[in-house]
Amino acid sequence: MSAAHGAGSAGSTVSGPGAGPHRVVLTGLGVVSSIGLGVKEFLQGLREGRSGARPISVFDTEGFAHANGCEITDFDPHEWIRTLDPEHLGRATQFSVAAARMALNDAGLDAAALRDRRGLVSVGTTDGESYDLDQLVATELEEGPERFDPLAARRVPAARLSVAVAQELELADVEAVTVPTACAAGNYAIGYGFDAVRSGEAEYAFCGGADAMCRKTFTGFYRLGTIAPDRCQPFDVDRKGILTGEGAGVLVLERLESALERGAHIYAEVLGYGLNCDAHHQVAPNQASVARCMELALDNAGVSREQVDLISAHGTGTKANDITEAGAIRQVFGDRPPRTVSMKSMLGHSMGAASALAAIGCALAIDNRFVPPTINHQNTDPDCDVDCVPNKAVEADLRVVQNNGLAFGGNNAAVLLGLYEPERAPEEEA
């Protein structure tokens, strides 16, 4: 899916049954996160400003001066995965499948009723099943490749993050796509789902992102000097970097007419999105490109800058990201930008799951009329100069929320969500 396709295709139509454009709404949310499992716990965690930070236990941290992360410690895959054998799934795929099951239940959908309807499963990721790869590499170095665990080797293909969702829910007429655009991948997957449902190519979509903590990614960020000792402090003058995290967020997208027909709860409407890739640098973001991505999203959604009430920033807590992203926001929105928060202060950086979890947070913020806080905040960096809603959630009526996802290699993605409002009758518009 190219940047041009993502930025311009939402208004296109296709011929045949189900031809669009359709309005696309969010009716189901599934969450596996370090601050709560399921949408109710996640909502409570966001309202409370809960931190998922704790000492990492999922891999050996000997030799690192500090090793805190936002690890999930209370997840039992058997509670959610019923069709497949969880032992045959990698940790990230377990998260993805469980979040999809949660989203299905939250939407009030029956998997059997979806079985023969045309659908889409799109899941973004950074690392795929790198946790299993870590173990395989360790075995190769210590004992040789002949000692590989064959079950672990079969869990590795990243395509399983989406295919396993279709298998678990026994969906027979779906395209299953795993989107590997690193830390923007969740938003990419949502954009792909939006296009498919809006155009009429699919009647519904399960889309989002999933990743599991692994030694490889933690070590890479550690060697870059971007791992914080104990907590993540986006936009704070004393920030020290990121905390790696893990989890999955899956959203159910469907046509508005379908949601209304079955009386579904509508969390928010998907208004549009924008994508670009500048390939400016392997790890350094480019302000002009980030700004352009936000402009593409606004144009695609038909939303003016003045209409945006809140920005969920990528907000990693590194100097390079925070200053560049804040500068891009001011470049687009001017000297009085919307409130700009970072949920990574609570969740850590869950890689491919990050923008999917943040999108769910945005939908919950719209639906429950509040702004999640940026926790661990003491003094805003003057070079950022945004209202990051420090430490405590605030009540707010939100009509349009923008969700940013930025990734290494210059992959940028922004999604616009809005409060669902029925179209006004002609006499009301007059």
N, C-alpha and C positions, 0 to 999 in steps of 0.2 A: 504494500500500500504506500504509494508515493506521497510526498508532501502536497503536490498539486491535487492529487486525488482526495486526500483528506480535507484540504481546504476548500475545495470547490464542488464536491459531489453531492452534498447534502440536499441541494435543490433539484437534482436530476430525477428523472422518472424512468421506469421500466414498463414495458408493455406486458399484458397478460393478467391473470388473476392476482389480486393483491397489490397491483401497481400503486406506487406512491405518487407524491410524497405523503407520508403519514406523520402525524405528531407522535413523538416517542416519549414514554414516561417510565419512571422507575417504580416498580411495584414489589420488589423483593430484595432484601439485603442479607448477605451472609458474611460473618466476621470471625476470623481466627486471629486474635491479636494478643499482645502482651499486657493489655489493660482490660481485657475482657473477651469472653467467647460468646458469640451471638449478639444480635443487634441491641438487645436490652442492656446487657452488661457493658457493651461498647459505648452506648449512649450515656450511661451513668458515669463511666470512666471519663468521657469527654467533659461532662458537666462538672465533675469533681476536680478536673485537672490532675488525674491520676498518672503517676509515673510507672513505666514498665521496667525501669532500670534495676539490674541486679547482677551479681557476679555470674559470669558465663560458666556453665557446667556441661554444655552439650559437646564440647571438645576440650582437649588438654590445652591449658593456657600457661603452662610452665615456660618460663623464660621471658614473658612479657611483663613490663613494669606495671601495667594496669590492664585489666580485662573485664570491664563492665559491659553489659549489653542488654538489649531488651528481648530476652529469651522467653519463650512460652513454656511454662512448666506444668500446667494443669490440663493439658490436652490429651484426651483418650480417643484415638481414631475409631475405636469400635462403637462408640456412642453414635457416630454419624454415618459410618461407612458400612453398608448392609449388603450390597450386591457383590462387591469385590472383596478380596482378602487383603486387609490393610498391610500384612507383612510383605505382600508383593508390590507395595507402593513405596516410593521414596518419601522422605519427610515432607518435602514441598508439595508433592502430589497428594499426600494425605491431607495437607492443609487446603489445597485447591478443591478436592472432592468434598471434604467436610463443609467448606464454605458454600459450595454449590448446593449441597443438600439443605443447609440452613436457609439459603436464599429461596429455594423451591418452597420450603415450608412457610417462610415468612410471606411469600407472595400468595399463599393459599392455592397453589397449583397442584394438580395431580399429574405425576410423571406419566402415568398411563395415557392420560388425555393428550399429552404432548408428543407421544411416541411417533405418530405418523404425520405430525405437522412439521413443516419446514422450519428449521431453527439454526442457530449458530452458537458455538462455544468458542470464545476467544480469551486466552489467558496470557498475560504478559509475565516475563521473568527476566532476571539478571543472571542468575547462577544455575537455573535448572535444578538438577540433583547433584550439585557439587559436594554436598555433604557425603554422599556415597562415593563420589570420585576421590574425596580426601582419603577415605578408608581404603579404597583400592590402591591408590598410590602408595600409602603407607605399607600395605601388604607387599606390593611389588618391591619396594626398597628393602624390606626386612626379610622377606621369605621367597620372593620371586613371583612372576605372574602366574605360575602354575598353581599357586595357593589362593588365587582369587576366589571370593565367595560368588558363585554363579548367580545367586539370587540378587545380590547387590549389583552385579554387572547388568542384569536385566532391568533393574530399576532406573538406570542412568538416563536413557533417552529423554530429552526435554519435551518432546511431543506428548509424552504421557500426561503432562500437566493438564492438557485440554482433552485428550482422547479418553482418559480415565473418567472424566466428568460425564461424557456421553455414555460410557460403558456402565458407570454406576447408576445413572438415571435411566438406562436402557432406551436411549433416544435413537431412533432408527433413521431419521432423515435430517442429519445435521452436518455442517462443516465444522470441523474441530481444528483450531489454529492456535499454535503457541507463538507468541510475539516476543522476539528476543532483543528488544530495544532498551535493555538495561533499566535504569531507574525511572525512565519515562514510560515503561512498557504498559503499566496499568491503564494510563490514559490512552495510549495507542489502541489497546484492546477495547476500551469503551467506545472510542471513535469508530472502530471497525464495526462494532455491534450497532451503533447508532446508524451508520450508513446502510447496513443490511436491513434493519427494521424499517427505517424511514423510506427506503426505496421500494419496499415490498419483496425484496429477495428472501427475507426471513420473517416469520410471524413473531418470533421472540428471540432473545439472545441472553445467554449467560456469559457475562464478561467481567474481567477484572485482572487480578495479578496474584502471584504467589512466589514466595522464596523461603528457604530455610537457612538458618545461620550455618556458616561453614568456616573452617580454619583458613582456607585459601583467601576468601574475601576480607576477613578480619585482618589477616597478615598484610594484605595489599594496602589497605587503608592505614594500618599501623606504620608500615614502611614509608608511606607518604607523609607521616606526621600529622594525620588528621583524626586520630582516635582520641576522644576526650577521656580524661582520667576517671570521671565518675558520673557526669550528667551532661545532657545536651542543652545548650543555651543559645538558640537562634537569635540573631540580631542584638545580642548583648555585647557590650564592649569588651567583656572579659571571657568571651566564649573560647573554648579550647578545641572544638571539633565535633565529630559525629559520635554516636553510639550505634553500632550495627544492631539490627533487629531482624525479626522474621514474622511470618504470618501470611494471611490471604484475605482478600476482599473480593467477593463476587456479587454482582448486581444483576437483577433480572430487568431487562428492557423489553417492553412490548408496545404494540400500537395502542394509542389512546382509546380507540373504539373498542378494542378487546378488553382493556382494563375497565372501561365504563360498563360494558355489557355484563361482566361477571361481578361487578361491584367491588373491585379491588381497591385497597388503600393505595393512593398515589403519594409517594414521598416527594417527588419533584419531577419536573419535565427536563429532558435533555434538549438544550437549545442549539448546541453546535460545538465545534471544536476546531483547533488548528494544529498543524504539525509542520516542523521543518527540521532540517539537519544541515548545519553549517560546516561540519568537519573542520572546525577552526583549530582545535587542539584536542589531544587525547583526554585531558582531564580538566582543562580550564574553560569555564563558560564564557560566551561572547555576548556582551550586553545588547548590541544591535540585533543580533539574531533572536535572543530571548524576547526582546520587545516586538520584533516582527511576528513571532509566533503568537503572542497575545493579540496583536492586531488581526491576524488571520482568524483567530477564534472569535473575536468580536464581530468581524465582518460575516463569518459563516453563520453565526447565531442571529445576526440582525439586531445586535445590541449596541447601544451607544456607551461610551465610557462613563457617562454620568449615571447610567442605570445600574452599574455594578456596585453592590453594597458591601461585598466582602471578597477578599482574595485569600485562598488557602495556598500559601507559598510552598515552593519546594523546600526552602528554609532548613538547610542541613546543619547549620551551626558552624560552618567553616567561613573564614574571612572571604575566600574567593567567591563562594556561592552567595553569601548574604549580601555583600556589597554590590555584586554584579546584578543580582535579581532585584534588589531594592532600587538600583539605578534604572533598570529596565522598566520597572513598574512606574517610577516617576516620569520616565521618558514617554510612556504611553498615557498615563493618567494625570500628569501635571503635578503641581506643588501640593495638592490636597488629595492624595490617593485614598482609596477605600481602606478600611481596617485590613491589616495584613498579618495573618497568624501562621504559625508553624505547628502542625500536629506532631512533627518529629520530636518536639521537645518532650512529648509523652510517650510516643511509640518507638523512638529511635528510627533509624533508617532501615526500613524493611525491603529495600531494593526494588524488585519488580512489583512487589505488593504495595509500595508506598503510595503512589498516586491513586490506586484503587481504594485503599483504606481511607485516604483523604477525601476521595469523591463520596464515599459513604458518609464520612463525617460532614461533608457539605450538605448532602441530602437531609441528614438528620438535623442539621442546624436550621435549614429552611423549614422543615416540617415541625420542629419544636421551638422555633423562634428564639434562638440563642446563638452566641458566638463562642466557640471553644477558645480557651486561653492558650497563650504561649507560656508554658511554665518555666521555672528556674530562671526567671528574668529579674535583673536588678537595675541595670543602667543601659539604656538603648545606645548603641553605637551611633555617633553623629553622622557617620558615613552611610547609615541605613535610613534613619529618620522616618520610620513608619510607626503607626499605632498598632503594636503587636498584641494588644489586649493582654497585658502581663498578668499571669498567675491565677486570675479568677475569671470564669465565664461571665458574660454579660447578656442580658435579655435584649433581643433586637428583632424587629420585623424585617426579614430578608426576602427580597424578590428575585435578585440575581446574584449568583455566587460563581466566582472563577476559581478553578483548581489547576495549579501549575505542576508540571512534572518535567524536570530537566535531567539529562543523563550525560555520561562521558561520551566523547566523540561528537558532541554538539547535537544530540537528539533532544528535541524540545517538543512538548505536547501540552496544550491547555484545553480544558473542557469547561463549558458554560452550562450550569444548571439553573433552573428557575422555578419559582413557585408556580404550581399548576393553577391555571385560571381558565375556566370555560370561556370559549369565544363569546363575545357579546353579540346579542342580536342586532340586526341592522338598525332598528329603531333606537336602541341604546347608544349606538355609535353616532347617531345624527346629532 
